[in-house]
């Protein structure tokens, strides 16, 4: 199995945030400086001029703060997904070179996806559910156990999240001439202190060490696309 991360794309996105932040921040400083200049050297005493002065100073400050936020985002942009690296090591012994595991996907058209496995079976979207606790999943509904007889709706619904990723990826592939590629999903628990009881789940649920076993009757049950479609799917996800 090939294990890759779109590091170059992530680096480009981080640079875009940083450069955009610098430009926006500079624009904010310029606006603020102009506002201060109109206060130091007033050109008129009209009421509208006072509003203009305040608008320039406040607008410049807010714009500079937005720019600072973008710069910080660029500097702290995540380079990889730690759970994706571990998942790749778990999958590798069971999958041959026809499979490619792409982790930490972040593209404007796709949003953020934890990982996608592409192979002759199609595409598999993996969603890492990293919260600890005891949960119950029935169909597409998730509950969290608060006590022995106390089930409450979970604040996060992993099924809904991964289905959203599936729909986005499916539409993305269709737009790129790959309607024949089926897209599957699995919710993965990487933590041992996450306990999930599933009853007729809409999307398979598995602990990281048990993913391959769970997928044998689902994603891994049949080969559905040819090598050319696999290659084109990987290229589409990696390069757009």
RALIN-V535619 format. One record per residue. RES is the residue in one letter. SS is DSSP state (a for helix, b for strand, c for the rest). PHI is phi in radians with two decimals (* if undefined). OMEGA is omega in radians with two decimals (none if undefined). Layout:
res=RES ss=SS phi=PHI omega=OMEGA
res=RES ss=SS phi=PHI omega=OMEGA
//
This chain:
res=X ss=c phi=* omega=3.06
res=X ss=b phi=-1.49 omega=-3.09
res=X ss=b phi=-2.16 omega=-3.06
res=X ss=b phi=-2.34 omega=3.04
res=X ss=b phi=-2.28 omega=-3.13
res=X ss=c phi=-1.25 omega=-3.04
res=X ss=a phi=-1.07 omega=-3.12
res=X ss=a phi=-1.12 omega=3.12
res=X ss=a phi=-1.10 omega=3.12
res=X ss=a phi=-1.14 omega=3.13
res=X ss=a phi=-1.13 omega=3.11
res=X ss=a phi=-1.10 omega=-3.12
res=X ss=a phi=-1.14 omega=3.10
res=X ss=a phi=-1.09 omega=3.11
res=X ss=a phi=-1.14 omega=3.12
res=X ss=a phi=-1.08 omega=3.09
res=X ss=a phi=-1.06 omega=-3.08
res=X ss=a phi=-1.12 omega=-3.11
res=X ss=a phi=-1.14 omega=3.10
res=X ss=a phi=-1.06 omega=3.12
res=X ss=a phi=-1.11 omega=3.12
res=X ss=a phi=-1.11 omega=-3.13
res=X ss=a phi=-1.15 omega=-3.13
res=X ss=a phi=-1.11 omega=3.13
res=X ss=a phi=-1.09 omega=3.11
res=X ss=a phi=-1.11 omega=3.11
res=X ss=a phi=-1.07 omega=3.11
res=X ss=a phi=-1.12 omega=3.12
res=X ss=a phi=-1.12 omega=3.11
res=X ss=a phi=-1.11 omega=3.11
res=X ss=a phi=-1.04 omega=3.14
res=X ss=a phi=-1.11 omega=3.14
res=X ss=a phi=-1.12 omega=3.10
res=X ss=a phi=-1.10 omega=3.12
res=X ss=a phi=-1.08 omega=3.11
res=X ss=a phi=-1.11 omega=3.14
res=X ss=a phi=-1.08 omega=3.13
res=X ss=a phi=-1.22 omega=3.09
res=X ss=a phi=-1.38 omega=-3.13
res=X ss=a phi=-1.16 omega=-3.13
res=X ss=c phi=-2.11 omega=-3.13
res=X ss=c phi=-1.16 omega=-3.14
res=X ss=c phi=-1.68 omega=3.12
res=X ss=c phi=-2.80 omega=3.13
res=X ss=c phi=-1.84 omega=-3.13
res=X ss=c phi=-1.14 omega=-3.13
res=X ss=a phi=-1.06 omega=-3.11
res=X ss=a phi=-1.10 omega=-3.12
res=X ss=a phi=-1.24 omega=3.08
res=X ss=a phi=-1.12 omega=3.09
res=X ss=a phi=-1.12 omega=3.11
res=X ss=a phi=-1.11 omega=3.12
res=X ss=a phi=-1.03 omega=-3.14
res=X ss=a phi=-1.10 omega=3.14
res=X ss=a phi=-1.08 omega=3.14
res=X ss=a phi=-1.15 omega=-3.11
res=X ss=a phi=-1.18 omega=-3.11
res=X ss=a phi=-1.18 omega=3.12
res=X ss=a phi=-1.09 omega=3.11
res=X ss=a phi=-1.11 omega=3.13
res=X ss=a phi=-1.12 omega=3.14
res=X ss=a phi=-1.12 omega=3.12
res=X ss=a phi=-1.10 omega=3.12
res=X ss=a phi=-1.11 omega=3.12
res=X ss=a phi=-1.16 omega=3.08
res=X ss=a phi=-1.07 omega=3.10
res=X ss=a phi=-1.05 omega=3.11
res=X ss=a phi=-1.09 omega=3.10
res=X ss=a phi=-1.07 omega=3.12
res=X ss=a phi=-1.14 omega=3.11
res=X ss=a phi=-1.09 omega=3.13
res=X ss=a phi=-1.09 omega=3.11
res=X ss=a phi=-1.06 omega=3.12
res=X ss=a phi=-1.13 omega=-3.11
res=X ss=a phi=-1.29 omega=-3.09
res=X ss=c phi=-1.87 omega=-3.10
res=X ss=c phi=-1.05 omega=-3.08
res=X ss=c phi=-1.11 omega=-3.10
res=X ss=c phi=-1.58 omega=-3.12
res=X ss=c phi=-2.87 omega=-3.14
res=X ss=c phi=-1.95 omega=-3.06
res=X ss=a phi=-1.07 omega=3.14
res=X ss=a phi=-1.21 omega=3.09
res=X ss=a phi=-1.10 omega=3.12
res=X ss=a phi=-1.11 omega=3.14
res=X ss=a phi=-1.17 omega=-3.14
res=X ss=a phi=-1.07 omega=3.12
res=X ss=a phi=-1.06 omega=3.13
res=X ss=a phi=-1.17 omega=3.11
res=X ss=a phi=-1.25 omega=-3.08
res=X ss=a phi=-1.33 omega=-2.98
res=X ss=a phi=-0.89 omega=-3.11
res=X ss=c phi=-1.13 omega=-3.06
res=X ss=c phi=-1.73 omega=-3.05
res=X ss=c phi=-2.15 omega=-3.10
res=X ss=c phi=-1.53 omega=-3.03
res=X ss=c phi=-1.24 omega=3.09
res=X ss=c phi=-1.32 omega=-3.09
res=X ss=c phi=-1.81 omega=3.08
res=X ss=b phi=-2.27 omega=3.14
res=X ss=b phi=-1.81 omega=-3.12
res=X ss=b phi=-1.94 omega=-3.07
res=X ss=b phi=-1.93 omega=3.02
res=X ss=b phi=0.98 omega=-3.10
res=X ss=b phi=-1.58 omega=3.11
res=X ss=b phi=-2.49 omega=3.14
res=X ss=b phi=-2.30 omega=-3.12
res=X ss=c phi=-1.01 omega=-3.09
res=X ss=c phi=-1.37 omega=-3.07
res=X ss=c phi=-1.88 omega=-2.97
res=X ss=b phi=1.31 omega=3.14
res=X ss=b phi=-1.89 omega=3.07
res=X ss=b phi=-2.25 omega=-3.10
res=X ss=b phi=-0.99 omega=-3.13
res=X ss=b phi=-2.92 omega=3.06
res=X ss=b phi=-2.37 omega=3.04
res=X ss=b phi=-1.78 omega=-3.13
res=X ss=b phi=-2.08 omega=3.14
res=X ss=b phi=-2.86 omega=-3.13
res=X ss=c phi=-1.09 omega=3.11
res=X ss=c phi=-1.49 omega=-3.07
res=X ss=b phi=2.04 omega=3.13
res=X ss=b phi=-1.93 omega=3.14
res=X ss=b phi=-2.16 omega=3.09
res=X ss=b phi=-1.57 omega=3.11
res=X ss=b phi=-1.90 omega=3.08
res=X ss=b phi=-2.02 omega=-3.12
res=X ss=b phi=-1.59 omega=3.10
res=X ss=c phi=-1.60 omega=-2.92
res=X ss=c phi=-1.79 omega=-3.13
res=X ss=c phi=-1.40 omega=3.09
res=X ss=c phi=-1.54 omega=3.13
res=X ss=b phi=2.26 omega=-3.13
res=X ss=b phi=-1.96 omega=-3.04
res=X ss=b phi=-2.24 omega=3.07
res=X ss=b phi=-2.27 omega=-3.14
res=X ss=b phi=-2.08 omega=3.06
res=X ss=b phi=-2.16 omega=-3.09
res=X ss=c phi=1.13 omega=3.10
res=X ss=c phi=-1.97 omega=-3.11
res=X ss=b phi=-1.90 omega=-3.14
res=X ss=b phi=-2.13 omega=3.06
res=X ss=b phi=-2.18 omega=3.02
res=X ss=b phi=-1.98 omega=-3.14
res=X ss=b phi=-1.46 omega=3.11
res=X ss=b phi=-1.64 omega=-3.14
res=X ss=b phi=-2.78 omega=-3.10
res=X ss=c phi=-0.93 omega=-3.12
res=X ss=c phi=-2.21 omega=-3.05
res=X ss=b phi=-2.26 omega=3.06
res=X ss=b phi=-1.83 omega=3.13
res=X ss=b phi=-2.22 omega=3.12
res=X ss=b phi=-0.96 omega=3.13
res=X ss=c phi=-1.25 omega=3.12
res=X ss=c phi=-1.23 omega=3.08
res=X ss=c phi=-2.17 omega=3.12
res=X ss=c phi=-1.94 omega=-3.10
res=X ss=a phi=-1.02 omega=3.13
res=X ss=a phi=-1.08 omega=3.13
res=X ss=a phi=-1.08 omega=-3.11
res=X ss=a phi=-1.14 omega=-3.08
res=X ss=a phi=-1.29 omega=3.07
res=X ss=a phi=-1.11 omega=3.08
res=X ss=a phi=-1.06 omega=3.10
res=X ss=a phi=-1.08 omega=3.13
res=X ss=a phi=-1.07 omega=-3.11
res=X ss=a phi=-1.10 omega=3.12
res=X ss=a phi=-1.15 omega=-3.13
res=X ss=a phi=-1.15 omega=3.14
res=X ss=a phi=-1.08 omega=3.12
res=X ss=a phi=-1.12 omega=3.12
res=X ss=a phi=-1.08 omega=3.14
res=X ss=a phi=-1.22 omega=3.09
res=X ss=a phi=-1.07 omega=3.13
res=X ss=a phi=-1.09 omega=-3.12
res=X ss=c phi=-1.82 omega=3.04
res=X ss=c phi=1.32 omega=-3.13
res=X ss=c phi=-2.18 omega=-3.13
res=X ss=c phi=-1.21 omega=-3.09
res=X ss=c phi=-1.39 omega=-3.08
res=X ss=c phi=-1.51 omega=3.10
res=X ss=c phi=-1.31 omega=-3.13
res=X ss=b phi=-2.06 omega=3.14
res=X ss=b phi=-1.91 omega=-3.11
res=X ss=b phi=-2.59 omega=3.01
res=X ss=b phi=-2.64 omega=3.03
res=X ss=b phi=-1.67 omega=-3.06
res=X ss=b phi=-1.99 omega=3.05
res=X ss=b phi=-1.78 omega=-3.14
res=X ss=c phi=-1.42 omega=-3.09
res=X ss=c phi=-1.73 omega=3.12
res=X ss=c phi=-1.31 omega=3.13
res=X ss=c phi=-1.57 omega=2.99
res=X ss=b phi=-1.82 omega=-3.10
res=X ss=b phi=-2.01 omega=-3.12
res=X ss=b phi=-2.22 omega=2.99
res=X ss=b phi=-1.79 omega=-3.07
res=X ss=b phi=-1.93 omega=3.10
res=X ss=b phi=-2.26 omega=-3.09
res=X ss=c phi=0.83 omega=-3.10
res=X ss=c phi=-1.19 omega=3.06
res=X ss=c phi=-1.17 omega=3.11
res=X ss=c phi=-2.09 omega=3.11
res=X ss=b phi=-0.98 omega=-3.14
res=X ss=b phi=-2.18 omega=-3.08
res=X ss=b phi=-2.69 omega=2.93
res=X ss=b phi=-1.23 omega=-3.02
res=X ss=a phi=-0.93 omega=-3.09
res=X ss=a phi=-1.28 omega=-3.05
res=X ss=a phi=-2.02 omega=-3.04
res=X ss=a phi=-1.08 omega=-3.08
res=X ss=a phi=-1.05 omega=-3.14
res=X ss=a phi=-1.08 omega=-3.11
res=X ss=a phi=-1.14 omega=-3.07
res=X ss=a phi=-1.46 omega=-3.11
res=X ss=c phi=-1.10 omega=3.11
res=X ss=c phi=-1.70 omega=-3.09
res=X ss=c phi=-2.28 omega=-3.08
res=X ss=a phi=-1.03 omega=-3.05
res=X ss=a phi=-1.49 omega=-3.04
res=X ss=a phi=-1.24 omega=-3.08
res=X ss=c phi=-2.73 omega=3.03
res=X ss=c phi=-1.58 omega=-2.95
res=X ss=c phi=-2.12 omega=-3.11
res=X ss=c phi=-2.33 omega=-3.12
res=X ss=c phi=-1.52 omega=-3.06
res=X ss=a phi=-1.09 omega=-3.14
res=X ss=a phi=-1.15 omega=3.11
res=X ss=a phi=-1.17 omega=3.08
res=X ss=a phi=-1.07 omega=-3.13
res=X ss=a phi=-1.07 omega=-3.12
res=X ss=a phi=-1.16 omega=3.13
res=X ss=a phi=-1.16 omega=3.12
res=X ss=a phi=-1.06 omega=-3.14
res=X ss=a phi=-1.08 omega=-3.12
res=X ss=a phi=-1.10 omega=-3.12
res=X ss=a phi=-1.22 omega=-3.08
res=X ss=a phi=-1.39 omega=-2.99
res=X ss=a phi=-2.00 omega=-3.14
res=X ss=c phi=1.56 omega=none
//
